[in-house]
Amino acid sequence: MADYQLTVAPNGARRQKADHPELPITPQELAQTARACAEAGASTLHLHVRDDAGGHSLDAGRYRAAMAAVADAAPNMGVQITTESAGIYAPETQLACLQALRPAAASIAVREMARAPEVAVRAYGLCAEAGTQVQHILYSPACIAQLTSWYADGVVPAAMRDVIFVLGQYAPATPGRPDGLADFVSAAQALDLSWSLCAFGRDERACLLAAIQAGGNVRVGFENNLETPEGRVLQDNAASVAALVKAASLAGHTLKRN
């Protein structure tokens, strides 16, 4: 069986309280969620912050407030910010966020940075200088091909080998399926990647268990899915984490904590 690490993505860029009352929005809610999810088995928080209207934000001040609250509530939990555009922000704004924060860890979508290759060079160079652990978001074979090209051209430093594969998507609503994992796993072997998986929809757990079995790490949470495999609404993010940890344990896998 396999060892694995677990990241929680508790809110994402789009969902609101109307989607689930326990979706964390404010720094205080994110901190409470981080503590509960750490206790349930998550070692890292994938962090999105929101503006006053609840919309997706890349504001450095909002990030700092949320990160400070999480550090107080769950001091041993790693924090990974996102530079996701969510259809709102240009690569220049994503770079500005990285410049302002110089974070310990950040996720960067390859297909978003590819919109401005000259900005991509600066963003990955900044992260290398700052020691930021970059996780490349890969949505499709096209993203893998772009990353492969960037390794060859030196745009992405060879040491930046962490990626997350995404099964399914928000719009049009497309659930992830375990059988979508094979092509990604093949690419990971070819590029010597350290990989994680997240998946949209109620088959999230099955997808993540398949990823663990294949030697990957996983990301679970309300950013991608609100339901149990049977279609019942999950109580909160900690319940989502705990259910996955239990299922993985029953399958013989071992959770690695910080």
C-alpha positions as CSV (number, residue, x, y, z in Angstrom):
1,M,0.0,0.0,0.0
2,A,1.1,3.7,-0.2
3,D,2.0,6.6,2.0
4,Y,0.4,10.0,1.1
5,Q,0.0,13.6,2.2
6,L,-3.2,15.4,2.3
7,T,-4.0,19.1,1.5
8,V,-7.4,20.7,2.1
9,A,-8.9,23.2,-0.3
10,P,-11.7,24.6,1.8
11,N,-13.3,27.3,-0.4
12,G,-11.9,27.9,-3.8
13,A,-12.6,31.0,-5.8
14,R,-16.2,30.7,-6.7
15,R,-18.5,29.0,-4.2
16,Q,-20.4,31.1,-1.6
17,K,-22.3,30.6,1.7
18,A,-25.4,29.9,-0.4
19,D,-23.7,26.8,-1.7
20,H,-22.8,25.6,1.8
21,P,-23.2,27.5,5.1
22,E,-19.9,26.1,6.4
23,L,-17.8,27.3,3.4
24,P,-15.2,29.5,5.0
25,I,-14.8,33.0,3.7
26,T,-13.3,35.3,6.4
27,P,-9.9,34.9,7.9
28,Q,-11.5,33.8,11.2
29,E,-13.6,31.1,9.4
30,L,-10.5,30.0,7.5
31,A,-8.5,29.7,10.7
32,Q,-11.2,27.6,12.4
33,T,-11.5,25.4,9.3
34,A,-7.7,25.0,9.2
35,R,-7.6,23.9,12.8
36,A,-10.4,21.3,12.4
37,C,-8.9,20.0,9.2
38,A,-5.4,19.7,10.7
39,E,-6.9,17.7,13.5
40,A,-8.6,15.5,10.9
41,G,-5.4,14.8,9.0
42,A,-4.7,17.7,6.6
43,S,-1.1,18.9,6.6
44,T,-1.5,21.8,4.2
45,L,-4.1,24.5,3.5
46,H,-4.7,25.6,-0.1
47,L,-5.7,29.1,0.5
48,H,-8.0,31.4,-1.4
49,V,-9.1,34.8,0.0
50,R,-12.1,36.9,-0.9
51,D,-13.0,40.5,-1.2
52,D,-15.7,42.3,0.8
53,A,-18.4,41.0,-1.5
54,G,-17.2,37.5,-1.3
55,G,-15.5,37.5,-4.7
56,H,-12.1,36.0,-5.5
57,S,-9.2,38.2,-4.6
58,L,-5.4,38.2,-5.0
59,D,-4.9,41.1,-2.6
60,A,-1.7,40.7,-0.6
61,G,-3.2,42.4,2.5
62,R,-6.1,40.0,2.6
63,Y,-3.7,37.1,2.2
64,R,-1.5,38.3,5.0
65,A,-4.5,38.6,7.3
66,A,-5.7,35.1,6.5
67,M,-2.3,33.6,6.8
68,A,-1.7,35.2,10.2
69,A,-5.1,33.8,11.4
70,V,-4.3,30.3,10.2
71,A,-0.8,30.4,11.7
72,D,-2.4,31.2,15.1
73,A,-5.0,28.5,14.9
74,A,-3.0,25.8,13.2
75,P,0.7,26.6,13.7
76,N,1.9,23.3,12.3
77,M,-0.1,23.5,9.1
78,G,1.6,24.5,5.8
79,V,-0.1,27.2,3.8
80,Q,-0.1,27.4,0.0
81,I,-1.5,30.5,-1.6
82,T,-3.1,30.4,-5.0
83,T,-2.5,32.8,-7.9
84,E,-5.5,31.4,-9.8
85,S,-7.1,34.0,-12.0
86,A,-10.7,32.6,-11.9
87,G,-11.3,34.5,-15.1
88,I,-10.7,37.8,-13.4
89,Y,-6.9,38.5,-13.1
90,A,-4.2,38.9,-15.8
91,P,-0.8,37.3,-15.4
92,E,0.7,40.7,-14.4
93,T,-1.6,40.8,-11.4
94,Q,-0.8,37.2,-10.5
95,L,2.9,38.1,-10.6
96,A,2.3,41.2,-8.4
97,C,0.7,39.0,-5.8
98,L,3.8,36.8,-5.8
99,Q,6.1,39.8,-5.6
100,A,4.2,41.3,-2.6
101,L,4.0,38.1,-0.6
102,R,7.1,36.0,-1.6
103,P,5.2,33.0,-0.1
104,A,6.6,29.8,1.2
105,A,4.3,27.9,-1.3
106,A,2.1,28.9,-4.2
107,S,0.0,27.2,-6.9
108,I,0.3,28.5,-10.4
109,A,-1.8,27.4,-13.4
110,V,0.4,26.7,-16.3
111,R,-2.3,27.6,-18.9
112,E,-2.9,31.0,-17.2
113,M,0.8,31.9,-17.1
114,A,1.1,30.8,-20.8
115,R,-1.1,33.8,-21.7
116,A,1.9,36.0,-21.1
117,P,5.2,34.1,-21.6
118,E,7.4,37.1,-20.6
119,V,5.5,37.3,-17.3
120,A,5.9,33.6,-16.8
121,V,9.7,33.9,-17.0
122,R,9.6,36.6,-14.3
123,A,7.1,34.7,-12.1
124,Y,9.0,31.5,-12.0
125,G,12.3,33.3,-11.6
126,L,10.9,35.3,-8.6
127,C,9.7,32.1,-7.0
128,A,13.1,30.5,-7.4
129,E,14.8,33.5,-5.9
130,A,12.3,33.6,-3.0
131,G,12.4,29.9,-2.3
132,T,8.7,29.5,-3.0
133,Q,7.6,25.9,-3.5
134,V,5.6,26.1,-6.7
135,Q,2.9,23.6,-7.5
136,H,2.0,23.7,-11.2
137,I,-1.7,23.3,-11.9
138,L,-2.2,21.0,-14.8
139,Y,-5.7,20.6,-16.3
140,S,-5.0,18.7,-19.5
141,P,-2.4,17.1,-21.7
142,A,-1.9,20.6,-23.3
143,C,-0.8,21.9,-19.9
144,I,1.7,19.0,-19.5
145,A,3.1,19.8,-23.0
146,Q,3.5,23.5,-22.1
147,L,5.3,22.6,-18.8
148,T,7.6,20.1,-20.7
149,S,8.5,22.9,-23.1
150,W,9.2,25.3,-20.3
151,Y,11.5,22.8,-18.6
152,A,13.4,22.4,-21.9
153,D,13.6,26.2,-22.5
154,G,14.6,27.0,-18.9
155,V,11.5,29.1,-18.2
156,V,10.7,26.8,-15.3
157,P,13.6,25.7,-13.2
158,A,14.3,22.0,-13.4
159,A,13.9,21.7,-9.6
160,M,10.3,22.9,-9.7
161,R,8.8,19.4,-10.1
162,D,5.6,19.7,-7.9
163,V,2.3,19.5,-9.8
164,I,-1.4,19.0,-9.2
165,F,-3.5,17.2,-11.7
166,V,-7.2,18.3,-12.0
167,L,-9.9,15.8,-12.9
168,G,-13.2,17.5,-14.1
169,Q,-14.0,21.2,-14.1
170,Y,-16.4,23.9,-12.9
171,A,-17.9,25.1,-16.2
172,P,-19.3,23.4,-17.9
173,A,-19.8,21.3,-14.8
174,T,-17.8,18.1,-15.5
175,P,-17.2,15.6,-12.7
176,G,-13.9,13.9,-12.3
177,R,-13.6,10.2,-13.0
178,P,-10.9,7.8,-11.7
179,D,-10.3,6.5,-15.2
180,G,-9.1,10.0,-16.2
181,L,-6.0,9.6,-14.0
182,A,-4.0,7.2,-16.2
183,D,-2.8,9.8,-18.8
184,F,-1.6,12.1,-16.0
185,V,0.3,9.4,-14.2
186,S,2.0,8.4,-17.4
187,A,3.1,12.0,-17.8
188,A,4.3,12.2,-14.2
189,Q,6.6,9.2,-14.8
190,A,8.0,10.7,-18.0
191,L,8.8,14.0,-16.3
192,D,9.8,12.7,-12.9
193,L,7.1,14.8,-11.2
194,S,6.0,14.9,-7.6
195,W,2.3,14.9,-8.1
196,S,-1.0,15.4,-6.3
197,L,-4.6,15.1,-7.5
198,C,-7.8,17.0,-7.0
199,A,-11.2,16.1,-8.5
200,F,-14.6,17.7,-9.0
201,G,-17.8,16.1,-8.1
202,R,-19.1,13.3,-5.9
203,D,-16.6,10.8,-7.3
204,E,-13.9,12.9,-5.7
205,R,-13.1,10.3,-3.0
206,A,-12.8,7.5,-5.6
207,C,-10.5,9.6,-7.7
208,L,-8.3,10.5,-4.7
209,L,-8.1,6.9,-3.5
210,A,-7.0,5.9,-7.0
211,A,-4.3,8.6,-6.9
212,I,-3.0,7.4,-3.5
213,Q,-2.9,3.8,-4.8
214,A,-0.9,5.1,-7.8
215,G,1.7,6.8,-5.6
216,G,0.4,10.4,-5.5
217,N,-0.7,12.9,-2.8
218,V,-4.2,14.3,-2.7
219,R,-6.2,17.5,-2.2
220,V,-9.7,17.3,-0.8
221,G,-12.3,20.0,0.1
222,F,-15.2,22.2,-0.7
223,E,-13.3,23.9,-3.5
224,N,-14.0,20.8,-5.6
225,N,-16.9,18.9,-4.0
226,L,-19.6,19.3,-1.3
227,E,-21.0,15.7,-1.4
228,T,-20.4,12.2,-0.2
229,P,-20.2,9.5,-2.8
230,E,-23.8,8.7,-2.1
231,G,-24.9,12.3,-2.8
232,R,-25.4,13.5,0.7
233,V,-24.1,17.0,1.6
234,L,-21.0,16.9,3.7
235,Q,-21.1,18.6,7.1
236,D,-18.0,20.6,6.6
237,N,-14.4,20.5,5.3
238,A,-13.2,18.6,8.3
239,A,-15.8,15.9,7.6
240,S,-14.5,15.6,4.1
241,V,-10.9,15.2,5.2
242,A,-11.8,12.7,7.9
243,A,-13.9,10.6,5.5
244,L,-11.1,10.4,3.0
245,V,-8.5,9.5,5.7
246,K,-10.8,6.8,7.0
247,A,-11.3,5.3,3.5
248,A,-7.6,5.4,2.7
249,S,-6.8,3.7,6.0
250,L,-9.4,1.0,5.3
251,A,-7.6,0.5,1.9
252,G,-4.3,0.0,3.8
253,H,-2.7,3.4,3.0
254,T,-0.8,5.5,5.5
255,L,-1.3,9.2,6.1
256,K,1.9,11.3,6.5
257,R,1.5,14.3,8.8
258,N,3.7,17.3,9.3
